[in-house]
Amino acid sequence: MKLSAANFVGISVLAAFLLAGTLFSVYYALPAAFTDYRSLKARSDVERMRAGKKLMPSLMEWDHLRSQLVRAAGEESGNAQLLDDIAYLYVFRALSMDDVPELADLRRSLFSEAVGYYRTAATLRPMFPYDWANLALAKHSAGENDDELWAAFDKALAYGRNESPVQRMLAEIAFANWSTLDPQRAAAITAMVRETPEKLRQPLLDIAEHFVVTLPAASAP
């Protein structure tokens, strides 16, 4: 069948769009896939740290992991999870210094480094409670008790009050500051603990006990 000039032009335009779409996908998808591949081991190592399946790496290995993730984050600037992973590396190293008073300043500086990455991650996925909770807890651990901490605290509570890991992070911050905590936040945390299913409530009560905080109504559903 012989094509008319109009049909030929139509098919040519369609083919051009398809080719452009293919080239667009290749241009953007391949670099992202390559970035994912190059950072795969580093991201896997961080996940193993989170799961308690990998011990603290040597300083050289830790710096190598951090460099890999920072490079990947630079190549894929909208990837909030990469930023979260970098922040966690700083947190993981800081937590290894808990029992070394001489390293307290270094520990705080590591938490402060984590703050910056959590802050950016939270802006990229603003309704994800874990980023806000991590931001608040990192600031708390760095001794940065400011408006940004409590704004992040409130967002984590708003979006993740039924998420067990988020609850534990919020409890850590709230009970450590209980004597000066805003009454509305104190009431919200008390309600959060009270409404948490019994099998998940005990870790929150343990945190309260650690900070010598009594919640009379918290044990009642």
C-alpha positions in Angstrom: 0.0 0.0 0.0 1.4 3.3 -1.0 1.5 6.0 1.7 0.1 9.4 1.0 2.2 12.4 1.8 0.0 13.2 4.8 0.2 9.7 6.2 4.0 9.7 5.7 4.3 12.9 7.6 2.1 11.6 10.4 4.1 8.4 10.8 7.3 10.4 10.7 6.1 12.7 13.4 5.0 9.7 15.5 8.3 8.0 15.0 10.2 11.2 16.0 8.2 11.4 19.2 8.9 7.7 20.0 12.6 8.2 19.3 12.7 11.3 21.4 11.0 9.5 24.3 13.4 6.6 24.0 16.4 8.9 24.0 15.0 10.9 26.9 14.6 7.6 28.9 18.1 6.5 28.0 19.6 9.9 28.9 18.0 10.0 32.3 17.4 6.4 33.3 20.8 5.0 32.4 22.8 7.5 34.6 20.4 6.8 37.5 20.8 3.1 37.1 24.5 3.4 36.9 24.5 5.5 40.1 22.4 2.9 41.8 24.7 0.2 40.7 27.9 2.0 41.9 26.4 2.8 45.3 24.7 -0.6 45.7 27.2 -2.1 48.1 27.4 1.1 50.2 23.6 1.3 50.5 23.5 -2.4 51.4 26.2 -1.9 54.1 24.1 0.9 55.7 21.0 -1.3 55.7 23.0 -4.0 57.4 24.1 -1.5 60.0 20.5 -0.5 60.6 19.5 -4.1 61.0 22.4 -4.8 63.5 24.1 -7.2 61.0 27.2 -5.1 60.5 29.6 -3.8 63.2 31.2 -0.4 63.1 33.6 -0.3 60.1 37.1 1.0 60.5 37.5 4.7 60.0 39.0 4.2 56.5 36.1 1.9 55.5 33.5 4.3 57.0 35.0 7.2 55.0 35.0 5.1 51.8 31.3 4.3 52.3 30.5 8.0 53.0 32.4 9.1 49.9 30.5 6.6 47.7 27.2 7.8 49.0 28.0 11.5 48.8 29.1 11.0 45.2 25.9 9.1 44.4 23.8 11.8 46.1 25.6 14.4 44.0 24.7 12.5 40.8 21.1 12.0 41.9 20.2 15.1 43.8 16.6 14.3 44.4 17.2 10.9 46.1 16.2 11.5 49.7 17.1 7.9 50.7 20.7 8.5 49.8 20.8 11.5 52.0 19.2 9.5 54.8 21.9 6.8 54.4 24.7 9.4 54.6 23.1 10.9 57.7 22.8 7.4 59.3 26.5 6.8 58.7 27.3 9.9 60.8 24.7 8.8 63.5 26.1 5.2 63.6 29.6 6.5 64.2 28.5 9.0 66.8 26.6 6.3 68.7 29.8 4.2 68.9 31.2 7.0 71.1 28.5 6.9 73.7 30.7 5.6 76.5 33.8 7.8 75.8 33.4 11.1 77.6 36.5 12.5 75.9 34.8 12.2 72.5 31.7 14.1 73.5 32.5 17.1 71.3 33.3 14.9 68.3 30.1 12.9 68.9 28.0 16.1 68.8 29.7 17.3 65.7 28.9 14.0 63.9 25.2 14.4 64.9 25.3 18.0 63.6 26.6 16.7 60.2 23.7 14.2 60.2 21.2 17.1 60.8 22.1 18.7 57.5 21.4 15.5 55.5 18.2 14.7 57.4 17.0 18.3 56.8 17.4 18.0 53.1 15.8 14.6 53.0 12.8 15.9 54.9 12.3 18.7 52.4 12.3 16.2 49.5 9.7 13.9 51.1 7.8 16.3 53.5 5.1 13.8 54.6 7.6 11.0 55.5 7.6 10.9 59.3 10.9 9.1 59.6 12.9 12.0 58.2 11.3 14.5 60.5 11.8 12.2 63.5 15.4 11.5 62.6 16.0 15.3 62.1 14.6 16.0 65.5 16.5 13.2 67.3 19.8 14.2 65.6 19.4 17.8 66.7 18.5 16.6 70.2 21.6 14.4 70.3 23.7 17.3 69.0 22.4 19.5 71.8 20.6 21.8 69.3 17.4 22.4 71.2 15.8 25.0 69.0 12.7 25.9 67.0 13.7 23.6 64.1 13.9 20.6 66.4 10.4 21.1 67.7 9.0 21.9 64.3 10.4 18.6 63.1 9.1 16.9 66.2 5.6 18.2 65.6 5.7 17.0 61.9 6.9 13.6 62.9 4.1 13.3 65.5 1.5 14.5 63.0 2.5 12.1 60.2 3.9 9.1 62.2 2.3 8.9 65.7 1.3 5.3 65.0 4.7 4.2 63.6 6.6 2.3 66.3 10.1 3.5 65.4 8.9 7.1 65.2 7.2 6.8 68.5 10.4 5.7 70.2 12.4 8.6 68.7 9.7 11.1 69.8 9.6 9.5 73.3 13.3 9.8 73.6 13.2 13.6 72.9 10.0 14.3 74.9 10.9 12.5 78.1 14.4 13.9 78.1 12.8 17.4 78.1 9.7 16.5 80.1 10.1 19.1 82.8 10.1 21.9 80.2 8.0 20.3 77.5 5.2 22.4 76.1 1.9 21.2 77.7 0.2 20.5 74.4 3.2 18.3 73.3 3.2 16.6 76.7 -0.5 15.8 76.3 0.0 14.5 72.8 2.8 12.2 73.8 0.9 10.9 76.8 -2.1 10.2 74.5 0.3 8.5 72.0 1.6 6.2 74.6 -1.8 5.5 76.0 -3.3 4.6 72.6 -0.4 2.4 71.5 -1.2 -1.3 71.5 -0.1 -3.0 74.7 2.6 -5.2 73.0 4.3 -2.0 71.6 3.7 0.2 74.6 6.4 -1.2 76.9 9.4 0.2 75.1 7.9 3.7 75.4 7.2 3.2 79.1 10.8 2.0 79.5 12.1 5.2 77.9 9.9 7.2 80.3 11.2 5.3 83.3 14.8 5.9 82.1 14.1 9.6 82.3 12.2 9.3 85.6 8.9 10.3 84.0 5.7 9.0 85.4 2.7 8.7 83.1 -0.2 7.5 85.4 -2.7 7.1 82.6 -0.3 5.6 80.0 -0.7 2.0 81.0 -4.5 2.1 80.5 -5.8 1.7 76.9 
